[in-house]
């Protein structure tokens, strides 16, 4: 049976100095007031073009990111591969609506597909759909509002960009995941991704959608999508996550006067997340699973489901993944046991990735017990290493 308790396995990639740096970083992140102040100051620094790269890069950036370019990430990919941990390069520059910036993001994502095709330790590519669209178009299409001729053209441009990425992924046999976005954008994104699945997932899952299981409707949508996949004879690729925009979604729903689209509590989200994994494994003949969670119970749940249904540990239809710099005890222990385990490896220029890093630290403070768990695991490993010296 898989256990996540071995800190020796969890931190085998980290030197003593790396462990010390990680401890102090998580200790800082555990201070909500400090994180809030740091976020405000960082956003201010970005707005007034104040140079902060010198302090960000050797600290929070180095811990959570692979580098500024694909090439910068390759040493981290190689190090992780030594422990049977795969990498998924995630171009984490926040979406901009300028056509030139959209083209830059498209070209870079195409490069990640090329790179993954040449590297056996990079099993997937991934992108944020808001990087390739004007947000107003996504929102209007999702709400079913009428668009001007120019806006319809922009919607078609978005669809064509997604198609270009998925076709390239299909041609090079590289599975590609489409990240989830805000509720107000997601309906149109879902429609486009299902079109891509029907086109490119005829032999196996190449295109993966992302289900945020904190949404009340995701299980119903999962059942609907599976029924469609069976009737039209294509495969579903699904990345399961809990969700990253909880407070934002609740505030928006309250402001605009519609029911909150997300579950009222963590227990409901946990229930649906694990229920979705169960349903997916029960339909493994048609569904490929990417289990994107930092939750130990949900990770073990998939392990148990795989054992129950006689699936091999390295079945290509089942992957586990955590973010680079977090939950190493899950990733490395799973990989050590022979399961498909991968790290999401964000990359991009420091200044451009800073909004992602701010959000990541703010999310860490809001996830109950996350930073405390990271610190406790590090403390255990430091004690273990001292005891054998």
N, C-alpha and C positions, 0 to 999 in steps of 0.2 A: 504493500500500500504506500502511496506517495505521502511523504511528510515534508513540510516546509520549515522544519525546525533547525536544520543544519545551517548554522551561520558560516561554517567553514566552506561549504559548497556555495552558499549565497554570495560571499564576498571574496571568492578565490581570485577574482580578476583585480581586486583592489589592493594596493600597497598599504602599509601602515599610515603613511602620510595621506593617501587618498581617503582612508577611513576617517582620519581626524578632520580633514576638510569637510567631508560629508556630514559628520556629526555637528560641527559648528554651523553649517549651512542650514540643516534641518532645525537646529535649535533657534536660529534666527527666524526661520519660516513659521515656527510654532507660535511666535509672538504676533498676534493679530494686529495690534496697534502699529508695530514696526512694519509689518507687511503693507498695511494700509498707507502708512506714511511713505514707504519706499515706492509704492505704486504711484502715488500722487507726484512725488518728486521725479520719478522716471518719466511720467507722461509730460510733466512740465519741461524736463530736459529735452525731450524729443521735440516739443513744440517750439522751444527757443533755440534749438540746435546746439545745446550745450554738450560738449564732449564727455561721454560717460563710458565709452568703450573700455577704457583702461581699468575701470573697476568692475564692470559687468563680465567681461570676457574670461578672466581667470577665476571667477567665482561661480555665480549661478549659471552662466552660459556654458562653461566647461562641464558642469555637472549634468545639465539636462540636454545639451546639444552635441552633435557629432562634429560640427565644424561649419565653416562659412560656405564651402562648396562640396560637391559630390566627392571630389578628390580628397578634400580634407577629412571626409568621413571614413575613407577606406581603411586607415589604421585601426579605427574603432571596430569596424566590421570584421577585420582580420582577428583582432583580439577576442572578440565575442565568439567567433567561429571556433576558436581553440577549445571552447567549452560546450560545443554543440548548440550554441545560441545563434539564431539567425538575426538578420537586421532588415528593417524596412525604412528606407530613407523617406523622410517627410519634409518637403519644402515648406517651411513654416512661416513664410512671409504673408502677412495679413493681406486680404484681397483689396485691390484698388480698382477703381472703375474707369481709369484712364485707358483708352485703347492700347496705347504703347505698353503700359504696365501689364495689361491682360495678355498681350502677346509674349512678353518676357516670361510670365508665369507658365504659359502654354509651352513655350520652347523648353523651359527648364524641366517641366514635367515629362515632356517627350524624351529628354535626356535621361531622366531617371528610369524610364522604361528600357532604353538602350543599355544603360548600365546594369540594370537587373538581369537582363537577358544574358549578359556576359559573366555574371557572378553567381555561382551556385549558392552562396550564403545570403543572397537577397531574394527571397521567394515571392515577394509582392511589391507592387508600387501603390501609391495612394495620392489622392489630391482632395482639396477643398473646392467644391463646386462654385462657391462665391468668388473664387479667384478668377472665374471666367465669365462673369455676368454682371450686369448692372442690377443692384439689389431691388430697385423699384420694379423691374421686369419680373423677377422671381416672385416678388410679393403679389403683384397684380395677377399673374398667371395662376398662382396658388389659390388666390381668392376668387378666381373665375371672373374677374373684371374685364371689361372690353379694353383693347389696346389700340393705339393709333397704328397706322401702317408702318411707321418708323419703329415703333416699339415691337410690333410683330416680327420685323426684320431682326431686331436685337435678340428676341427669343429664339429665332431660327439660328442666329449666330452662336448662341449658347449651346443649342442642341448639336450644331455642327462641330463645335470645339470638343464637346464630350465624345462625340462619335469618332473624331480623329484620334483621341487618346485611347478609346476602347478598341478601335481597329488596329492601332499599332500594338497594343497589348496582346490582342488576339493573334496577329501576324507573328509576334515574337514569343508567343506562348508564356506570357508573364501575367499572372492574375493581377487585377487592378481594383482597388477599393475606393469607393466614393464616400467621403466623410459626410456625416449628418450636419445639418445646419439648424438655424432657428425654425421654430414651428411655422412662422409666417412665410418661409421660403420653401418648406420641405415638400409640399404636395406636388409642385411642378417638378422638383428635382426627382422625386420618386417616380413620376410618370416617365421622365426621360431615361432614368436608370433601368426601369423595367423594359423599355424599348430596346436598350442596349443589351440587356440580358437575353431577350428573345432573339436578337440578331446574332450575338457572339457566344452564347452559352449552350449551343446545340450539342456539343460532345461532352463538355464538362463546364464547371463554373470558372469563368475567366473574369467576368464583371461581378463585383460584390457591392451590394448596397449596405448601408449602416442603419440598424434599428436602435433607436434610443429607447430603452425599455422603461424609462421613467415616464414615458408617454402612455396615457390610459388606453390609447387605441392600437398600440403596436401589435398585440397578440391577434386582434381581429385582422389587421392588415397582413400579418404573417400568414394567417390561414387563407386569406383571399389571394395573396401572391402565390402561395404554394398550389392552390387550386388552379390558378391560371397557368403556372409552370407545367403542371401535369397535363392539363388539357391541350396546351400548345407545344408540349414536348421540348421544353428547355430546362436547364438546371438553375437553381437559385444559389447564389453566393451571398451569405449574410455575415456581416460583422456585428456582433452584439456588444453594445456598451450600455451603461446605465444612463448617462446624459451629462452634459456639461453646462447647461444654461438654466438651471433650476430657478434661481432668484429672478433672473431676467425674464423668464417666461411667465412667472406668476405676476410680476409687476406689470408687464405688458397686458396680460389678460384683464387685470383689475382696471387699468387705465382705459382700455377700449371696451370694457363691459361684456366680455365673453367668458365662458367657463374656462378655468385653467385646464390646459391640455395635459398636465402632468399629474402623477399620482399625489395624493395628499401627504404621504409619509414614505419613509425609507422601506418599511416592511412590505408595502404594496409593490414597490419597485423591485425589491429583492425577489418577491414571489413570482412576478412576471418574468424577470430575468431568468430564473432557474426553470420556470415553466417553458420558456422559449427554447432553452437548451434541450430540455426533455423532448419537446415536440420536434426539434430539429434532428436529434439523433434517431427518433422513431421514424423519421422520414429521410434518413441518410442516403437512400437511393436517389434522392432528388435534390438534397440540400448539402452544401458545403459550409462549414462553420469556422468563423474566426472569433474566438472568445477573448474580447478585449476588456479585461477586468483586473483590478487590483484587489479584488475580494477573494480571500482564501476559500471560503465556502463554495462560491460559484466555480472556482477552479477545480476544487475537489469533486464537485457535482458532475462536471463534464468527465473527469477521470473515471468516476464510478459508472457513468452512463456508457462510456466506451467499453469498460470491462463487462458490463451487463450484456451489451449487444455484440460482444465478441470482436470489437474493432481493434486492429493493431495500434500500438502506441504511436507509431509514425504514419498512421493513415493520413494521406495528403488532404483528406476532406475535413480534418480537424486540426486547428491551430490555436495555440494560446499566445497571448501577447500582453506585455506591460510596457510602460513608457521607460525610455532610457533614463537611468538615474533614480528609479523608484521600484520598489517591490522586487528587488533582486532575489530575495528568498523564494519567491514564487517561480520566476523565470528560470533561474539556474538550477533549482532542485527538479523542476519538470524536465529540463533539458538533460540533466544528469541521469534521469530515469528513462530517457529515450523518447520523450514526447516532443512533438513539434512546438518549439518555443522560440519566440522572437521578441526583439526589442524594437519599439518605434523610435527611430533615430531622427529627431528634428534637425534641420540645418538651414542655413541662410546667413546673410550678413548680419552682424550683431545688432545694428540699429534697427534693421527691418524685422528681426525676430523678437525684439524686445517686447512688443505688445503680447506676443505668445507667452513669453517668460513671465510677464506680469500676471497674466491670467492663470498660468500654471501655479504660481506661488499663492495666489488668492484662492484657487480651488483647493490647494493643499491644506490651507488653514480651515476651510469649511468642511472638509471630509473628516467625519468623526474618527479620531484616533490615528489618522494616517501618519502625521509627522511623529507622533509619539511612538508608533510602532517602528518607524524607520530608526529613530534614535535608540530605542531599546535593543533592536537587532544589532546595531553598530556597537553598543556598549557590551553586549554579550560576546561579540567577536573580538573586541579589543581585550577583554578579560581572558578569553580562550587563548589568544596569541601570547599574552604575557605569561600565562601559566605553563607554556611549553618552551619558553626561552631559558 
